[in-house]
Amino acid sequence: MKKTFFLPLIVLFATFSSYAQDEEPLYTRAGFKAGLNYANIGGDVEDTDARIRMHLGAVVEFPITQQIYIQAEILYSAQGYTIEENGEENKISLNYLTLPLISKFYFGNHFSLETGPRFATLANATESDDDTPEEFFDSFNNFDFGWIAGVGYKFESGLFIQAHYNLGLSDVIDTNVLDVSTNTSLVQLSVGYLFKTKNNRRQEPAVQE
């Protein structure tokens, strides 16, 4: 009976050991990304137009399984919108420090579907219409929360490209200042690079003596 009990366990262990050997090892990789923002605000406001600005920062990709990864980012994201006031275009600049936490679901080795939350804090706010008063910054909320959805493609070299849409889920403008509902509307096109670590660099063949 002991042999009958242990034999399936031995077979199961051997199966998992063989599977683990076939799987490629997983490594955390760090790098950077930069790209363009197509930024605007949505909600109750009217007659706003998007601005093309930029973002850049550092990224770290953590493996969960062979197909699922988490990409944490720290980005400087220049956003804002334009609005016509008194017949003139006023460019509003809203610059954020952001922390996106993106789940990446790989299909094959390269293409990925990506989604996750984005946390942001307002670094500064200015306008082009006149000299920006001190109260202008206070008319916007310091914290912005949104949700990201998009796609990505990672090359064997570590180079990657991403296209994301961020839908804001909190008010951009402080409702105590202006009683309207507003949210971030942001499209990001990015290119970046993930460095290989010491462990996952390609090993050079040993020199035969």
C-alpha positions as CSV (number, residue, x, y, z in Angstrom):
1,M,0.0,0.0,0.0
2,K,2.9,2.3,0.7
3,K,4.2,1.7,-2.8
4,T,0.8,2.4,-4.2
5,F,0.6,5.7,-2.3
6,F,4.0,7.0,-3.1
7,L,4.1,6.0,-6.8
8,P,1.6,8.7,-7.9
9,L,3.4,11.3,-5.8
10,I,6.7,10.4,-7.5
11,V,5.1,10.6,-11.0
12,L,3.5,14.0,-10.1
13,F,6.8,15.4,-8.7
14,A,8.7,14.2,-11.8
15,T,6.0,15.8,-14.1
16,F,6.3,19.2,-12.3
17,S,10.1,19.1,-12.3
18,S,10.1,18.4,-16.0
19,Y,7.7,21.2,-16.6
20,A,9.7,23.7,-14.5
21,Q,12.9,22.8,-16.4
22,D,11.1,23.4,-19.7
23,E,9.9,26.9,-18.6
24,E,12.2,29.8,-19.2
25,P,13.4,31.5,-16.0
26,L,11.6,34.8,-15.1
27,Y,13.5,38.0,-14.3
28,T,12.6,41.5,-13.1
29,R,13.8,44.2,-15.6
30,A,14.1,47.9,-15.1
31,G,14.3,50.7,-17.8
32,F,12.8,53.9,-19.0
33,K,10.1,55.2,-21.3
34,A,9.2,58.5,-23.0
35,G,6.6,59.6,-25.5
36,L,3.7,61.9,-26.5
37,N,0.6,62.9,-24.6
38,Y,-2.7,63.8,-26.4
39,A,-4.3,65.4,-23.4
40,N,-7.7,67.0,-22.7
41,I,-10.4,67.1,-20.1
42,G,-13.9,65.7,-20.4
43,G,-17.1,66.1,-18.4
44,D,-19.3,69.1,-18.2
45,V,-16.9,71.6,-19.7
46,E,-17.4,72.7,-23.3
47,D,-15.2,74.0,-26.1
48,T,-11.9,72.5,-24.8
49,D,-9.3,71.3,-27.2
50,A,-6.5,68.7,-26.7
51,R,-2.8,69.6,-26.3
52,I,0.1,67.5,-27.5
53,R,2.7,67.3,-24.8
54,M,5.1,64.7,-23.4
55,H,5.9,62.2,-20.7
56,L,9.0,60.4,-19.5
57,G,10.2,58.4,-16.6
58,A,11.4,55.0,-15.2
59,V,9.7,51.6,-15.4
60,V,10.1,48.2,-13.7
61,E,8.6,45.0,-15.1
62,F,7.9,42.3,-12.5
63,P,7.1,38.7,-13.7
64,I,4.1,36.9,-12.2
65,T,3.9,34.0,-14.7
66,Q,5.3,33.4,-18.2
67,Q,2.4,35.4,-19.6
68,I,1.5,37.9,-16.9
69,Y,3.7,40.8,-15.8
70,I,3.2,43.9,-13.7
71,Q,4.8,47.1,-14.9
72,A,5.2,49.9,-12.3
73,E,6.1,53.3,-13.5
74,I,7.2,56.7,-12.1
75,L,6.5,59.3,-14.8
76,Y,6.5,63.1,-15.3
77,S,3.4,63.7,-17.4
78,A,2.8,67.1,-19.0
79,Q,-0.9,67.4,-19.7
80,G,-3.6,70.1,-19.9
81,Y,-6.0,71.5,-22.5
82,T,-6.9,74.7,-24.4
83,I,-10.0,76.7,-24.0
84,E,-11.3,79.8,-25.8
85,E,-11.9,82.8,-23.4
86,N,-13.0,86.2,-24.6
87,G,-12.2,85.3,-28.2
88,E,-8.6,84.2,-27.4
89,E,-7.1,80.7,-26.9
90,N,-5.9,80.0,-23.4
91,K,-3.4,77.1,-23.0
92,I,-3.8,75.4,-19.6
93,S,-0.7,73.4,-18.5
94,L,-1.3,70.7,-15.9
95,N,1.9,68.8,-15.0
96,Y,1.7,65.6,-13.0
97,L,3.9,63.1,-11.2
98,T,2.2,59.8,-11.9
99,L,2.4,56.2,-10.7
100,P,0.8,53.7,-13.1
101,L,0.5,50.1,-12.1
102,I,-0.1,48.2,-15.3
103,S,-1.0,44.5,-15.6
104,K,0.4,43.1,-18.9
105,F,-1.1,39.9,-20.4
106,Y,1.3,38.6,-23.1
107,F,0.1,36.6,-26.1
108,G,3.1,34.8,-27.4
109,N,6.4,36.5,-26.5
110,H,5.9,40.0,-27.8
111,F,2.3,41.3,-28.0
112,S,0.5,42.3,-24.7
113,L,-2.9,43.6,-23.6
114,E,-2.4,46.1,-20.7
115,T,-4.6,47.6,-18.0
116,G,-4.4,49.0,-14.5
117,P,-4.8,52.0,-12.2
118,R,-3.0,55.3,-12.5
119,F,-2.3,57.6,-9.5
120,A,-1.2,61.1,-10.1
121,T,-0.3,64.2,-8.1
122,L,-0.4,67.7,-9.5
123,A,3.1,69.3,-9.6
124,N,2.1,72.7,-11.2
125,A,-0.6,74.4,-13.1
126,T,-0.2,77.5,-15.4
127,E,-2.0,79.3,-18.1
128,S,-0.9,81.3,-21.1
129,D,-3.7,83.9,-21.0
130,D,-2.2,86.2,-18.4
131,D,0.4,86.0,-15.6
132,T,-0.8,83.0,-13.6
133,P,-2.2,84.0,-10.2
134,E,-1.3,82.0,-7.1
135,E,-4.9,81.0,-6.8
136,F,-4.9,79.3,-10.2
137,F,-3.1,76.2,-8.9
138,D,-5.6,75.9,-6.0
139,S,-8.5,75.7,-8.5
140,F,-7.4,72.1,-9.5
141,N,-7.4,69.0,-7.3
142,N,-4.0,67.8,-6.1
143,F,-4.8,64.2,-6.7
144,D,-6.0,62.5,-9.9
145,F,-7.0,58.9,-10.3
146,G,-7.7,57.1,-13.5
147,W,-7.7,53.7,-15.3
148,I,-5.5,52.7,-18.1
149,A,-6.2,50.3,-21.0
150,G,-4.0,49.7,-24.1
151,V,-1.7,47.5,-25.9
152,G,2.1,46.9,-26.1
153,Y,4.8,45.1,-28.1
154,K,8.2,44.1,-26.6
155,F,11.1,43.1,-28.8
156,E,13.7,40.6,-27.9
157,S,16.3,43.4,-27.3
158,G,14.2,44.9,-24.5
159,L,12.9,47.8,-26.7
160,F,9.1,48.2,-26.3
161,I,6.3,50.4,-27.6
162,Q,2.9,51.1,-25.9
163,A,-0.4,52.8,-26.8
164,H,-2.5,53.6,-23.7
165,Y,-5.8,55.5,-23.0
166,N,-6.2,56.9,-19.5
167,L,-9.8,57.6,-18.4
168,G,-9.9,59.9,-15.4
169,L,-12.2,58.8,-12.6
170,S,-11.9,61.8,-10.4
171,D,-12.5,65.5,-10.8
172,V,-9.7,67.6,-12.3
173,I,-11.1,71.0,-11.4
174,D,-12.0,71.5,-7.7
175,T,-15.8,71.5,-7.5
176,N,-15.6,74.0,-4.6
177,V,-14.1,76.5,-7.1
178,L,-16.1,75.6,-10.2
179,D,-19.3,73.5,-9.8
180,V,-18.7,71.3,-12.8
181,S,-17.7,67.6,-13.2
182,T,-14.4,67.2,-15.1
183,N,-12.0,64.3,-15.7
184,T,-8.8,63.5,-17.4
185,S,-8.8,62.3,-21.0
186,L,-5.4,61.1,-22.1
187,V,-3.9,59.1,-24.9
188,Q,-0.2,58.2,-24.6
189,L,2.1,56.8,-27.2
190,S,5.4,55.6,-25.7
191,V,8.7,54.0,-26.6
192,G,11.0,52.5,-23.9
193,Y,13.7,50.1,-23.1
194,L,14.1,47.4,-20.4
195,F,17.7,46.6,-19.5
196,K,18.8,43.0,-19.2
197,T,20.0,42.1,-15.7
198,K,23.2,40.2,-14.9
199,N,21.2,37.0,-14.7
200,N,19.3,37.2,-18.0
201,R,22.1,38.4,-20.2
202,R,22.9,36.0,-22.9
203,Q,25.8,33.7,-21.7
204,E,28.8,33.6,-23.9
205,P,30.0,30.0,-24.8
206,A,32.9,28.7,-22.8
207,V,36.3,28.9,-24.6
208,Q,37.7,25.4,-25.3
209,E,41.3,25.0,-24.3
